[in-house]
Amino acid sequence: MALPVINSHQIAIGSKALFVIPGFTIFGLEMIAEALNKTGSYSEQDLMLFEKEVTIRDFAQDELILNVNEVARSAYYIVSGAVYQYSIADEIDQVILELGADGSWMLDQKSFVAQQPADTYIKAYQKSRILELSIDAIHKLIALSPTFFQLGRLVDGASQRTNFFDQSLSPLEKYQSLISSTPLLLQKFPLKMIASYLKVTPETLSRVRKKIVASGIS
């Protein structure tokens, strides 16, 4: 199937956005479908509408995507790389709230919904390419097609992931859940960050990993 030719696009590197020559296709429907299928089912026409409303952005390692006290006005789909959301405890310690890698969405749910200043940071852990979908683009897409109401699942999913490890799961259950749901995170992030994300100490996580290896648990 031939890829659609679009009229214009934006590609951004860091904070700079550039318009691409009309008629040049930056990315195809496959990648758009992968991003949207995380939230529901869409027609090819929906995919083409969505493609016109997202911006490609490249971030360097350790570059901030969202700073504290900024209002979160976008959701981010990670095409490649690794991104994390965190807060600062006791002025020095990072508390990992969310980890994301290729094929996952990320946003500051609280700031995005309330349109209030964020109390967390979102940062690229390694060089990353993302698709940015602004809240204005979401409203525009919903006006074009009610199918895009499914994008509300981005907010629901962020809330569920953030709260998941607050539940009364054992360290072993938390780690097994991570292995089964998002094993790529184990390749992208160091164990110290994984431990913070799971809300366990690095020492506890190390014991859990040794137990899994020794017993053959999967």
BAFI-3210 file (N, C-alpha, C; in Angstrom, 3 decimals, decimal comma, padded with zeros to 6 digits):
// residues 218
n [1|2|3|4|5|6|7|8|9|10|11|12|13|14|15|16|17|18|19|20|21|22|23|24|25|26|27|28|29|30|31|32|33|34|35|36|37|38|39|40|41|42|43|44|45|46|47|48|49|50|51|52|53|54|55|56|57|58|59|60|61|62|63|64|65|66|67|68|69|70|71|72|73|74|75|76|77|78|79|80|81|82|83|84|85|86|87|88|89|90|91|92|93|94|95|96|97|98|99|100|101|102|103|104|105|106|107|108|109|110|111|112|113|114|115|116|117|118|119|120|121|122|123|124|125|126|127|128|129|130|131|132|133|134|135|136|137|138|139|140|141|142|143|144|145|146|147|148|149|150|151|152|153|154|155|156|157|158|159|160|161|162|163|164|165|166|167|168|169|170|171|172|173|174|175|176|177|178|179|180|181|182|183|184|185|186|187|188|189|190|191|192|193|194|195|196|197|198|199|200|201|202|203|204|205|206|207|208|209|210|211|212|213|214|215|216|217|218]
n.u [000,847|000,635|002,187|000,551|000,650|001,495|000,512|001,962|004,334|005,627|008,857|010,769|013,679|014,713|013,745|013,216|011,226|010,734|009,457|008,637|009,407|006,631|004,736|006,571|006,895|007,226|006,890|005,299|002,059|002,211|003,763|002,219|-000,136|000,751|001,176|-001,416|-002,958|-002,534|-004,479|-006,971|-009,220|-008,827|-009,611|-008,090|-008,307|-008,537|-005,965|-004,468|-005,398|-004,495|-001,735|-001,170|-001,324|000,581|003,878|007,230|009,834|013,185|015,270|018,121|020,324|019,503|018,090|015,535|012,104|009,687|009,479|009,499|006,866|006,065|003,199|001,687|001,080|001,007|001,002|003,235|004,572|006,810|009,009|011,580|014,230|014,551|012,625|011,819|009,762|009,845|010,042|011,421|012,802|013,481|015,121|017,231|017,079|015,964|012,722|011,349|008,633|007,526|008,502|009,534|009,780|010,615|007,678|005,789|003,507|003,711|002,928|002,405|000,027|-001,557|-000,990|-001,637|-004,401|-005,579|-004,517|-002,622|000,406|003,124|004,318|006,281|009,049|009,775|012,031|014,547|016,185|018,024|019,224|016,442|013,584|010,480|006,895|004,987|001,918|-000,270|-002,528|-004,270|-004,260|-005,489|-008,099|-008,827|-008,761|-010,791|-012,963|-013,005|-013,450|-015,372|-014,211|-011,771|-012,196|-011,307|-008,711|-008,698|-007,972|-005,282|-004,847|-006,165|-004,631|-002,121|-002,655|-003,358|-000,955|000,782|-000,291|-000,192|001,966|001,674|-000,026|-000,704|001,407|003,813|007,436|008,462|006,203|005,799|008,120|007,880|005,583|006,532|008,413|006,725|005,032|006,446|009,210|011,277|012,066|013,915|016,171|016,736|017,017|018,915|019,297|018,917|017,133|014,981|014,314|013,461|011,221|009,613|009,169|010,766|013,716|017,074|018,565|016,612|015,482|017,647|017,838|015,417|015,810|017,918|016,608|014,748|016,418|017,659|015,531|014,258|011,936|009,478]
n.v [-001,199|002,171|004,934|007,769|011,027|014,017|017,409|019,227|019,241|019,244|019,100|018,721|019,636|019,357|022,349|023,540|023,866|022,747|023,304|020,850|020,086|020,363|017,474|015,588|012,606|011,965|009,918|006,686|005,047|002,784|003,281|005,305|003,876|002,058|003,764|004,851|002,563|001,868|003,088|002,480|001,580|002,486|004,006|004,011|006,559|008,028|007,635|009,096|011,678|012,000|011,865|014,316|016,013|015,564|016,138|015,503|015,044|015,336|014,428|015,045|013,021|013,214|015,565|017,838|017,231|017,980|020,470|021,080|023,030|023,914|023,919|020,977|020,358|018,464|015,064|012,295|010,086|007,504|006,890|005,891|005,194|006,252|007,375|009,163|009,899|011,914|012,963|015,198|014,377|015,486|017,427|016,375|013,637|011,577|010,493|007,954|007,991|007,111|005,074|004,903|003,418|002,457|002,547|003,297|005,475|008,666|011,060|013,889|013,240|014,523|017,320|017,667|017,107|018,938|021,256|022,726|023,946|021,664|019,293|017,552|016,170|015,427|013,590|012,842|009,847|008,653|009,366|010,267|009,817|011,240|011,357|014,148|015,031|017,520|019,080|020,796|019,748|017,309|018,139|019,245|016,989|015,423|017,019|016,639|013,909|011,692|009,350|009,847|010,358|008,231|008,763|009,646|007,559|007,704|009,365|007,911|005,569|006,520|007,279|004,806|003,347|004,876|004,535|001,815|000,396|001,268|-000,356|-003,172|-005,116|-007,727|-007,406|-009,331|-009,893|-007,402|-007,134|-009,343|-008,590|-006,400|-007,656|-009,212|-007,337|-005,023|-005,676|-004,445|-002,216|-003,095|-003,350|-000,796|000,900|001,514|-000,658|000,728|002,786|001,256|000,004|002,211|002,941|000,681|000,981|-000,172|-001,042|-000,871|-003,024|-004,880|-005,396|-006,583|-008,965|-010,147|-010,573|-012,408|-014,507|-015,202|-016,084|-018,247|-019,973|-020,301|-018,983|-017,363]
n.w [000,000|-000,910|000,684|002,135|000,642|002,114|002,887|004,480|007,200|010,535|011,835|014,680|016,485|019,592|020,939|018,547|015,700|012,425|009,150|006,820|003,401|001,257|000,286|000,990|002,660|006,000|007,892|007,840|007,616|009,169|011,521|012,637|013,052|014,977|017,136|017,579|017,961|020,545|021,917|020,857|018,145|014,776|011,600|008,299|007,271|009,629|010,624|008,798|009,276|011,884|011,494|010,365|012,486|014,419|015,758|014,991|017,245|018,293|020,944|022,928|024,969|028,377|028,048|028,923|028,550|029,612|031,977|035,521|036,889|034,409|032,253|031,273|028,036|026,128|024,893|024,640|022,288|022,244|019,832|019,493|021,803|025,262|027,947|030,925|033,797|036,652|040,111|042,572|045,638|048,915|047,904|046,432|045,698|043,072|042,380|040,727|038,623|036,262|033,529|030,183|026,939|023,536|021,629|023,539|025,315|026,971|029,486|031,649|033,681|035,673|035,432|032,754|032,565|034,381|033,459|034,856|036,449|036,237|038,661|038,328|036,432|032,988|031,166|028,696|028,878|027,290|023,974|022,115|020,012|019,480|019,003|019,218|020,561|020,814|023,190|021,949|019,381|019,867|020,572|018,115|016,461|017,605|016,986|014,263|013,981|015,870|016,625|017,732|020,376|021,748|022,409|024,942|026,506|026,807|028,971|030,983|030,946|031,746|034,379|035,505|035,241|036,785|039,324|039,688|040,920|043,453|044,680|046,860|046,169|046,218|046,215|044,427|042,837|041,666|040,089|038,399|037,036|035,632|033,971|032,369|031,165|030,207|029,208|027,823|029,224|031,059|029,581|028,888|031,107|034,150|037,053|039,445|038,814|037,945|040,349|041,897|040,418|040,805|043,419|045,418|047,307|045,930|046,888|047,645|045,140|043,887|045,363|044,645|041,904|041,984|043,231|041,295|039,233|040,519|041,072|038,712|038,100|036,116]
ca.u [000,000|001,441|002,015|-000,107|001,461|000,897|000,752|003,045|004,596|006,650|009,819|011,428|014,843|014,640|012,669|013,091|010,353|010,969|008,471|009,225|008,966|005,346|004,794|007,562|006,322|008,207|006,695|004,172|000,893|002,522|004,158|001,046|-001,049|001,307|000,927|-002,845|-003,542|-002,420|-005,648|-008,235|-009,251|-008,967|-009,602|-006,937|-008,537|-008,185|-004,507|-003,960|-005,709|-003,595|-000,375|-001,027|-001,407|001,682|005,181|008,374|010,844|014,371|015,840|019,428|020,380|019,339|017,366|014,196|010,944|008,765|010,119|008,595|006,194|005,468|001,909|001,783|000,101|001,201|001,314|004,404|004,737|008,243|009,331|012,811|014,920|014,078|012,146|011,302|009,106|010,317|009,964|012,608|012,534|014,554|015,912|018,334|016,799|014,948|011,718|010,889|007,186|007,183|009,567|008,985|010,713|010,026|006,316|004,922|003,096|003,988|002,499|002,140|-001,431|-002,154|-000,860|-002,315|-005,853|-005,971|-003,843|-001,940|001,849|003,557|005,209|007,234|009,847|009,892|013,368|015,087|017,296|018,979|018,765|015,092|012,702|009,097|005,811|004,294|000,510|-000,691|-003,922|-005,033|-004,414|-006,493|-009,409|-009,095|-009,046|-012,115|-013,939|-013,034|-013,980|-015,600|-013,344|-010,614|-012,479|-010,524|-007,438|-008,825|-007,319|-003,914|-004,894|-006,506|-003,491|-001,068|-003,071|-003,291|000,445|001,380|-000,811|-000,141|002,926|001,286|-000,855|-000,014|002,067|005,127|008,510|008,537|005,065|006,059|009,153|007,305|004,663|007,361|008,985|005,686|004,355|007,365|010,577|012,258|012,560|015,076|017,310|016,937|017,278|019,692|018,490|018,569|015,917|013,921|013,923|012,681|009,942|008,834|009,016|011,521|015,114|017,943|018,965|015,473|015,373|018,748|017,461|014,339|016,400|018,675|015,631|014,179|017,445|017,908|014,359|013,737|010,616|009,352]
ca.v [000,000|003,383|005,848|008,999|012,232|015,027|018,772|019,826|018,608|019,885|018,244|019,579|019,143|020,109|023,337|024,130|023,140|023,114|022,782|019,973|020,370|019,728|016,281|014,646|011,817|011,733|008,576|006,035|004,684|001,716|003,857|005,998|002,841|001,528|004,749|004,982|001,295|001,794|003,733|002,005|001,158|003,650|003,760|004,583|008,003|008,562|007,637|010,199|012,906|012,041|012,128|015,744|016,796|015,278|016,713|014,673|015,781|014,592|014,925|014,514|012,381|014,091|016,796|017,901|017,297|018,801|020,957|021,357|024,326|024,106|023,257|019,897|020,562|017,438|013,664|011,926|008,690|007,265|006,096|005,190|005,811|005,972|008,601|008,892|010,957|011,817|014,109|015,334|014,256|016,007|018,343|015,729|012,279|011,381|009,452|007,603|007,788|006,419|004,764|004,621|003,057|002,360|002,050|003,639|006,871|009,252|012,421|014,212|013,128|015,515|018,642|017,654|017,148|020,164|022,395|023,433|023,693|020,317|019,145|016,502|016,376|014,353|013,770|011,768|009,155|008,498|010,034|009,756|010,433|011,114|012,064|015,001|015,296|018,581|019,052|021,486|018,795|016,329|018,773|019,381|015,655|015,018|017,781|016,055|012,544|011,250|008,201|010,296|010,365|007,133|009,286|009,819|006,431|008,104|009,887|006,793|004,664|007,138|007,199|003,411|002,939|005,591|004,004|000,358|-000,123|001,681|-001,416|-004,048|-006,235|-008,045|-007,051|-010,342|-009,696|-006,182|-007,388|-010,256|-007,806|-005,608|-008,574|-009,679|-006,245|-004,099|-006,167|-003,560|-001,267|-003,687|-003,136|000,635|001,655|000,809|-001,272|001,722|003,459|000,240|-000,172|003,381|002,824|-000,380|001,370|-001,083|-000,637|-001,610|-004,279|-005,796|-005,792|-007,515|-010,261|-010,697|-011,051|-013,622|-015,552|-015,629|-016,860|-019,500|-020,854|-020,451|-018,352|-016,430]
ca.w [000,000|-000,984|001,801|001,708|000,521|002,975|002,435|005,257|008,481|011,338|012,511|015,659|017,204|020,834|020,944|017,229|014,780|011,036|008,213|005,821|002,040|000,947|-000,529|001,524|003,744|007,054|008,421|007,209|008,400|010,127|012,795|013,162|013,542|016,222|018,191|017,858|018,407|022,003|022,516|020,310|016,748|013,902|010,162|007,602|007,194|010,943|010,725|007,987|010,014|013,038|011,020|010,080|013,720|015,341|015,448|015,352|018,014|018,704|022,194|023,302|026,284|029,542|027,727|029,500|027,663|030,400|033,202|036,629|036,824|033,095|032,072|030,288|026,969|025,100|025,192|023,850|021,888|022,087|018,645|019,858|022,924|026,621|028,588|032,264|034,564|038,031|041,008|043,417|047,075|049,774|047,081|045,706|045,232|042,051|042,595|039,390|038,553|035,023|032,586|028,864|025,874|022,202|021,512|024,673|025,483|028,277|029,741|033,049|033,704|036,569|034,828|031,456|032,765|035,078|032,834|035,932|036,399|036,609|039,809|037,968|035,228|032,004|030,591|027,861|029,529|026,205|022,760|021,863|019,018|019,928|018,341|020,186|020,264|021,724|023,627|020,904|018,279|020,294|020,426|016,683|015,926|018,093|016,203|012,925|014,042|017,255|016,911|018,502|021,812|022,323|022,899|026,386|027,172|027,145|030,340|031,869|031,015|032,550|035,778|035,947|035,367|037,906|040,584|039,733|041,878|044,799|045,228|047,812|045,513|046,768|045,282|043,378|041,935|040,902|039,092|037,408|036,222|034,727|032,981|031,444|030,462|029,521|029,415|027,198|030,224|031,723|028,698|028,679|032,331|035,177|038,111|040,466|038,361|037,964|041,751|042,295|039,714|041,453|044,826|046,279|047,390|045,010|047,524|047,525|043,737|043,621|045,947|043,822|040,654|042,300|043,520|040,017|038,530|041,240|041,057|037,357|038,000|034,989]
c.u [000,878|001,155|001,373|000,886|000,759|001,261|001,903|003,174|005,550|007,579|010,612|012,620|014,943|013,472|012,422|012,224|010,586|009,852|009,183|008,641|007,640|005,524|005,784|006,962|007,388|008,082|005,403|003,082|001,194|002,867|002,995|000,065|-000,556|001,025|-000,550|-003,471|-003,386|-003,674|-006,979|-008,094|-009,567|-008,938|-008,347|-007,084|-008,184|-006,668|-003,911|-004,244|-004,742|-002,188|-000,134|-000,950|-000,271|002,974|006,267|009,371|011,970|014,958|017,175|019,336|020,344|018,652|015,957|013,141|009,855|009,461|009,069|008,105|005,733|004,101|002,053|000,682|000,217|001,333|002,404|004,416|006,206|008,466|010,575|013,474|014,348|013,791|011,632|010,706|009,513|010,004|011,230|012,185|013,744|015,579|017,019|017,948|015,691|014,022|011,098|009,399|006,768|008,430|008,929|010,074|009,940|008,597|005,398|004,621|003,495|003,443|002,405|000,627|-002,086|-002,136|-001,649|-003,822|-006,290|-005,460|-003,297|-000,449|002,210|004,427|006,188|008,002|009,654|011,182|013,741|016,273|018,409|018,422|017,446|014,400|011,268|008,145|005,089|002,881|000,001|-002,163|-004,812|-005,279|-005,462|-007,899|-009,797|-009,481|-010,429|-013,216|-014,089|-013,672|-014,160|-014,769|-012,200|-010,926|-011,702|-009,176|-007,485|-008,171|-005,856|-003,846|-005,191|-005,321|-002,372|-001,395|-002,943|-001,856|001,090|000,962|-000,588|000,771|002,719|000,429|-000,007|000,511|003,407|006,193|008,632|007,415|005,260|007,044|008,639|006,340|005,427|007,933|007,948|005,094|005,302|008,819|011,647|012,837|013,817|016,338|017,685|017,418|018,095|018,792|018,088|017,279|014,734|013,400|013,056|011,294|009,030|008,565|009,582|012,951|015,933|018,362|017,852|015,329|016,464|018,421|016,372|014,901|017,180|017,733|015,035|015,166|017,628|016,757|013,789|012,353|010,605|008,010]
c.v [001,242|004,275|007,134|010,137|013,330|016,415|019,432|019,096|019,487|018,820|019,139|018,880|019,983|021,063|023,937|023,258|023,656|022,559|021,997|020,305|019,658|018,533|015,256|013,930|011,495|010,327|008,008|005,647|003,600|002,283|004,596|004,993|002,269|002,467|004,788|003,702|001,068|002,333|003,221|001,565|002,362|003,227|004,363|006,095|008,673|008,661|008,805|011,547|013,089|012,431|013,614|016,593|016,530|015,907|015,740|015,539|014,843|015,244|014,258|013,825|013,440|015,423|016,735|018,008|018,151|019,183|021,182|022,801|024,718|023,413|022,214|020,059|019,514|016,056|013,244|010,426|008,469|006,339|005,259|005,933|005,397|007,293|008,253|010,136|010,796|013,089|014,127|015,285|014,756|016,800|017,674|014,398|012,255|010,235|009,155|007,270|006,982|006,213|004,430|004,320|002,947|001,813|002,370|005,137|007,363|010,676|012,629|014,305|014,245|016,906|018,738|017,817|018,482|021,425|023,348|023,111|022,307|020,344|017,995|016,924|015,182|014,605|012,571|011,140|008,884|009,234|009,419|010,529|010,182|011,777|012,857|015,293|016,313|018,447|019,765|020,561|017,743|016,895|018,901|018,038|015,166|015,747|017,211|014,672|012,118|010,026|008,601|010,534|009,252|007,604|009,583|008,698|006,724|008,586|008,765|005,855|005,214|007,046|005,783|002,957|003,586|004,983|002,509|-000,149|000,439|000,610|-002,348|-005,305|-006,485|-007,598|-008,042|-010,148|-008,449|-006,442|-008,330|-009,520|-006,977|-006,473|-008,958|-008,548|-005,369|-004,522|-005,258|-002,559|-001,784|-003,535|-001,664|001,384|000,842|000,320|-000,271|002,445|002,496|000,056|000,991|003,343|001,796|-000,100|000,305|-000,569|-001,412|-002,964|-005,325|-006,294|-006,793|-008,902|-010,936|-011,288|-012,348|-014,798|-016,099|-016,497|-018,231|-020,490|-021,091|-019,883|-017,416|-015,724]
c.w [000,000|000,207|001,310|001,585|001,288|002,474|003,180|006,570|009,261|011,862|013,441|016,262|018,465|020,761|019,564|016,325|013,365|010,173|007,128|004,453|001,758|000,020|-000,041|002,719|004,776|007,603|007,858|008,177|009,429|011,494|013,449|013,752|014,862|017,383|018,577|018,384|019,905|022,681|021,977|018,869|015,865|012,438|009,543|007,474|008,518|011,092|009,961|008,641|011,175|012,608|010,787|011,346|014,705|014,834|015,869|016,108|018,414|019,949|022,458|024,658|027,378|029,230|028,308|028,405|028,312|031,689|034,283|036,511|035,419|033,069|030,968|029,247|025,869|025,715|024,216|023,561|021,572|020,894|018,916|021,005|024,264|027,317|029,971|032,894|036,019|038,807|041,849|044,879|047,851|048,974|046,271|045,061|044,172|042,449|041,236|039,417|037,330|034,183|031,249|027,858|024,566|022,252|022,670|024,685|026,868|028,327|031,239|033,192|034,513|035,943|033,530|031,624|033,362|034,395|033,897|035,854|036,922|037,856|039,582|036,715|034,286|031,234|029,719|028,590|028,527|024,997|022,321|020,749|019,450|018,941|019,416|019,696|021,269|022,094|022,608|019,715|018,615|020,124|018,950|016,073|016,356|017,321|014,792|012,908|015,490|017,628|017,830|019,977|022,514|022,862|024,394|027,166|027,481|028,584|031,323|032,049|031,860|034,030|036,314|036,156|036,581|039,232|040,757|040,838|043,286|045,464|046,086|047,130|046,189|045,770|044,132|042,357|041,070|039,770|038,002|036,478|035,197|033,610|031,928|030,607|029,647|029,728|028,821|028,193|030,908|030,881|028,601|029,925|033,325|036,305|039,191|040,086|038,331|039,385|042,225|041,667|040,374|042,925|045,771|046,340|046,359|045,577|047,418|046,091|043,369|044,159|045,113|042,537|040,878|042,562|042,230|039,249|039,180|041,106|039,669|037,189|036,805|035,058]
res [m|a|l|p|v|i|n|s|h|q|i|a|i|g|s|k|a|l|f|v|i|p|g|f|t|i|f|g|l|e|m|i|a|e|a|l|n|k|t|g|s|y|s|e|q|d|l|m|l|f|e|k|e|v|t|i|r|d|f|a|q|d|e|l|i|l|n|v|n|e|v|a|r|s|a|y|y|i|v|s|g|a|v|y|q|y|s|i|a|d|e|i|d|q|v|i|l|e|l|g|a|d|g|s|w|m|l|d|q|k|s|f|v|a|q|q|p|a|d|t|y|i|k|a|y|q|k|s|r|i|l|e|l|s|i|d|a|i|h|k|l|i|a|l|s|p|t|f|f|q|l|g|r|l|v|d|g|a|s|q|r|t|n|f|f|d|q|s|l|s|p|l|e|k|y|q|s|l|i|s|s|t|p|l|l|l|q|k|f|p|l|k|m|i|a|s|y|l|k|v|t|p|e|t|l|s|r|v|r|k|k|i|v|a|s|g|i|s]
***
